[in-house]
Amino acid sequence: MPDVQPMIEKVNGFKVAGVHAGLKKDGKLDFALIVSDTLCTAAGVFTTNYVKAAPVLLDMERLKHNSHRIRAVAINTASANACTGQQGIDNALQTARWVAEEIGCAEDEVLVMSTGVIGTQLPMEKIKHGVQLAAASLGDNWEAAARAIMTTDTRPKMASLMSDYGYQIAGIAKGAGMIAPNMATMLSVVVTDAAVDDDLGMVNDILKDVANGSFNCIAIDGDTSTNDTLLFLANKASSKFKNNETFEKDMGNLCIPLAQEIVRDGEGATKFITVVVRGAGRREAAKQVANTIAISPLVKTAFFGGDANWGRIMMAAGRAGVPLDPAKMRLWITSGERSSEDLLLFKYGTVANYSEAKATEIMQSSSITVLLDCGEGGPSAFVWTCDLSHDYVSINGDYRS
Amino acid sequence: MPDVQPMIEKVNGFKVAGVHAGLKKDGKLDFALIVSDTLCTAAGVFTTNYVKAAPVLLDMERLKHNSHRIRAVAINTASANACTGQQGIDNALQTARWVAEEIGCAEDEVLVMSTGVIGTQLPMEKIKHGVQLAAASLGDNWEAAARAIMTTDTRPKMASLMSDYGYQIAGIAKGAGMIAPNMATMLSVVVTDAAVDDDLGMVNDILKDVANGSFNCIAIDGDTSTNDTLLFLANKASSKFKNNETFEKDMGNLCIPLAQEIVRDGEGATKFITVVVRGAGRREAAKQVANTIAISPLVKTAFFGGDANWGRIMMAAGRAGVPLDPAKMRLWITSGERSSEDLLLFKYGTVANYSEAKATEIMQSSSITVLLDCGEGGPSAFVWTCDLSHDYVSINGDYRS
């Protein structure tokens, strides 16, 4: 298995930039541009929210007709360009147009992403300035690009790998709050120089499968943003490829740490929690129970407190809408990120005979795995999440100010 | 309309007590007993959680067979008696048996309620002590009973009314955290001396309708407890009654302020929020959108911060699972508890032209109403909720300790 690096040195045929366009008040990088030297095959996975931001609507439309002709992605912070009506669409189009003029391509070969406050129009003078600055400083500074898409993230999120078959895959992401299953305020762009399959259906299937096993397994607070987007661009610069199965595996190996890094850097997060549920019949049912546990404020605050108040996990499981029989259920916790039948807390309807000291020790570790067996057989499902801390409230209580 | 008082002086034919049985470490009242001089017609509404506490299972079973023969309700704090298996059931039965011995009735004429930590067995010596103390001090001190069922509540919750037709209705409740639509860690007992209908189906229907218009309209954090119970006891001591319609109206008038008081005293709550959604087609769809807005951590922290970050309301509406078209939607906020088309924030797909100063002024008031029109026609639905503050995290981060 190829090593995944938490940084990106260079990707064949791609150039990037992260600049300060004046969107963030504190002078930090706030506008990113990713450009391919040649036309890319592209695909996207988008928010399931019915209130979709203008850039999401634009990208969805462009990828319908233009999936083999994408050259660039422009990303701004500060404004989500959501709930902005026709003017928002016009502004997204204008952003793409400026990028096309700067790098010399057709305007419909450019995709856009936005993140920030919902309901404010893009400050177009600053966006124009950002496009010009970024186009003038294109290079291999992926970290600048990763920094330029941060909002309440505390650190840039990057990953890259060189596959055993000679192609590269690399990605940047942002997350922090509003992260929920089925995509959340999460932006990610993954690029490769692999000579991927020309079959668009296949590329889309791979991206969807990879997202389901990585970005769609994370949950911070149950909220789902208007802007979530995962974009994939393949410029085929290396001419290397093995087969779709290997490529999907490599993509997964890249996207899992990127997704987990979003959880680790969740707003106010102090702990990394893996929730594994099995024996709930169908996988969807197991996933629903796992999600409900992961987003329960009472469960999350117990994790924050380091308190082995496991009854709240049973409570959350019971309200997931999936028929469950406590008399068949068992619950374990363990330190670390792998599920194991370590410390049994609840067994077949009643509290197990466990060591409170050991339970507290596990609950106070920085990484905890919960394993719940519902006793009905069937596959397991998992969700990565974090705890709910004072800082989450502070960050979100005055996000706009 | 009869006046609802936030206290209870006396209810014909009922005696109550609230005592310190040693369940709470701080010496506060922790065990309550409500006894009717004569057999009552009784009904209950219980948690929808699949993991139901022993007292819930016991009461559900007793009310199936014994709805015209209930004499007493015993309520303990500190332990929820949930996830406690057969021993938990035995302990609930034993509690009822002790009450029956003390007050002189059949053991199946006693109901029980528990609230507190999930997964710990009832400390039976203390429970026995509590039953004896309470039986020895039965009287009209409803405030003591209301105090004795408090957990993280900061104040007792009581209400009473004298109807225009000569009967009384009175109730006590506890809530604080874990409050969600469809019942949550909420316990309430409502009693009346009215000569209610002997038709049990009718009594149950009235109770269900009243719960749907009061306790099921509140949401604190989206969590639903293993123990939620609303019990209703009618001893007919007054021989007074008008008709079912009037009685249901009176019950609603009593239960609405009780339910709202639970929200006002929600864990860490600093603001009372009314979310009204209309035009989402069916009422259930409107309710689902309202609930999703009400339990969104990002919406709740924005209210805590007093920040008119209304985009989060649109985000939450969009992820409710109800198909919505932003181009048809409008959003208003106003101070107070009644919905009105006061300050228009979002109109037909885009931000409205509103005064930011006025929006901030509204968001900083102690009571705020959100009105969302989804533009598809159809009835409105509402939810009462509160904001999400630092104190919620503090309270729940170390609840057990």
Contacts between the chains, C-beta under 8 A, distances in Angstrom:
chain1	res1	chain2	res2	distance
A	48	B	319	7.2
A	49	B	315	6.5
A	49	B	318	4.0
A	49	B	319	4.9
A	50	B	317	7.8
A	50	B	318	4.3
A	50	B	319	7.6
A	50	B	322	7.5
A	50	B	323	6.1
A	50	B	324	4.4
A	50	B	325	7.6
A	50	B	326	7.6
A	51	B	314	5.0
A	51	B	315	6.3
A	51	B	317	6.6
A	51	B	318	3.1
A	51	B	324	6.8
A	51	B	326	5.1
A	52	B	318	7.7
A	80	B	311	7.0
A	82	B	311	6.5
A	82	B	314	7.5
A	82	B	315	7.7
A	83	B	311	5.7
A	83	B	314	5.2
A	83	B	326	6.6
A	83	B	346	5.9
A	83	B	349	7.4
A	83	B	350	6.5
A	83	B	351	6.1
A	84	B	350	5.6
A	84	B	351	6.6
A	85	B	327	7.9
A	85	B	348	7.4
A	85	B	349	4.3
A	85	B	350	2.7
A	85	B	351	7.6
A	86	B	349	7.5
A	86	B	350	7.3
A	87	B	350	6.8
A	88	B	350	7.0
A	117	B	309	6.9
A	117	B	311	6.2
A	118	B	309	7.7
A	118	B	310	7.9
A	118	B	311	2.3
A	118	B	312	6.7
A	118	B	314	6.3
A	118	B	315	6.1
A	119	B	310	6.3
A	119	B	311	4.0
A	119	B	314	7.3
A	119	B	345	7.6
A	119	B	346	6.8
A	119	B	351	4.7
A	120	B	351	7.2
A	121	B	351	7.5
A	177	B	298	6.7
A	178	B	298	5.9
A	178	B	315	7.4
A	180	B	319	7.4
A	221	B	297	4.3
A	221	B	298	6.7
A	222	B	222	7.6
A	222	B	295	7.9
A	222	B	296	7.5
A	222	B	297	6.9
A	223	B	296	5.4
A	223	B	297	6.4
A	223	B	298	4.8
A	223	B	312	7.8
A	223	B	315	6.6
A	223	B	316	6.7
A	223	B	319	6.9
A	224	B	315	7.3
A	224	B	318	7.8
A	224	B	319	4.0
A	225	B	315	6.0
A	226	B	311	7.6
A	226	B	314	7.3
A	226	B	315	5.3
A	226	B	318	6.3
A	295	B	222	7.9
A	296	B	222	7.5
A	296	B	223	5.5
A	297	B	221	4.3
A	297	B	222	6.9
A	297	B	223	6.4
A	297	B	297	6.9
A	297	B	388	7.7
A	297	B	392	7.5
A	297	B	396	7.2
A	298	B	177	6.7
A	298	B	178	5.9
A	298	B	221	6.7
A	298	B	223	4.8
A	298	B	396	5.8
A	301	B	392	7.5
A	301	B	393	5.5
A	301	B	396	3.6
A	301	B	397	4.9
A	301	B	399	8.0
A	302	B	396	6.9
A	302	B	397	7.4
A	302	B	399	7.5
A	304	B	393	6.7
A	304	B	397	4.9
A	305	B	396	7.3
A	305	B	397	3.4
A	305	B	398	4.7
A	305	B	399	7.6
A	305	B	401	7.8
A	307	B	397	7.3
A	307	B	398	6.2
A	307	B	399	7.2
A	307	B	400	5.2
A	307	B	401	6.6
A	309	B	117	6.9
A	309	B	118	7.6
A	309	B	399	6.6
A	309	B	400	5.1
A	310	B	118	7.9
A	310	B	119	6.3
A	311	B	80	7.0
A	311	B	82	6.4
A	311	B	83	5.6
A	311	B	117	6.2
A	311	B	118	2.2
A	311	B	119	4.0
A	311	B	226	7.6
A	312	B	118	6.7
A	312	B	223	7.8
A	314	B	51	5.0
A	314	B	82	7.5
A	314	B	83	5.2
A	314	B	118	6.3
A	314	B	119	7.3
A	314	B	226	7.3
A	315	B	49	6.5
A	315	B	51	6.3
A	315	B	82	7.7
A	315	B	118	6.1
A	315	B	178	7.5
A	315	B	223	6.7
A	315	B	224	7.4
A	315	B	225	6.1
A	315	B	226	5.3
A	316	B	223	6.7
A	317	B	50	7.8
A	317	B	51	6.6
A	318	B	49	4.0
A	318	B	50	4.3
A	318	B	51	3.1
A	318	B	52	7.7
A	318	B	224	7.8
A	318	B	226	6.3
A	319	B	48	7.2
A	319	B	49	4.8
A	319	B	50	7.6
A	319	B	180	7.4
A	319	B	223	6.9
A	319	B	224	4.1
A	322	B	50	7.5
A	323	B	50	6.1
A	324	B	50	4.4
A	324	B	51	6.8
A	325	B	50	7.6
A	326	B	50	7.5
A	326	B	51	5.1
A	326	B	83	6.6
A	327	B	85	7.9
A	345	B	119	7.6
A	346	B	83	5.8
A	346	B	119	6.8
A	348	B	85	7.4
A	349	B	83	7.4
A	349	B	85	4.3
A	349	B	86	7.5
A	350	B	83	6.4
A	350	B	84	5.6
A	350	B	85	2.7
A	350	B	86	7.3
A	350	B	87	6.7
A	350	B	88	7.0
A	351	B	83	6.1
A	351	B	84	6.6
A	351	B	85	7.6
A	351	B	119	4.7
A	351	B	120	7.2
A	351	B	121	7.5
A	388	B	297	7.7
A	388	B	393	6.3
A	389	B	393	6.3
A	389	B	397	7.9
A	390	B	390	5.4
A	390	B	393	5.1
A	390	B	394	7.2
A	392	B	297	7.5
A	392	B	301	7.4
A	392	B	393	7.5
A	393	B	301	5.5
A	393	B	304	6.7
A	393	B	388	6.3
A	393	B	389	6.3
A	393	B	390	5.2
A	393	B	392	7.5
A	393	B	393	6.0
A	394	B	390	7.2
A	396	B	297	7.2
A	396	B	298	5.8
A	396	B	301	3.6
A	396	B	302	6.9
A	396	B	305	7.3
A	397	B	301	4.9
A	397	B	302	7.4
A	397	B	304	4.9
A	397	B	305	3.4
A	397	B	307	7.3
A	397	B	389	7.9
A	398	B	305	4.7
A	398	B	307	6.2
A	399	B	301	8.0
A	399	B	302	7.5
A	399	B	305	7.6
A	399	B	307	7.1
A	399	B	309	6.6
A	400	B	307	5.2
A	400	B	309	5.1
A	401	B	305	7.7
A	401	B	307	6.5
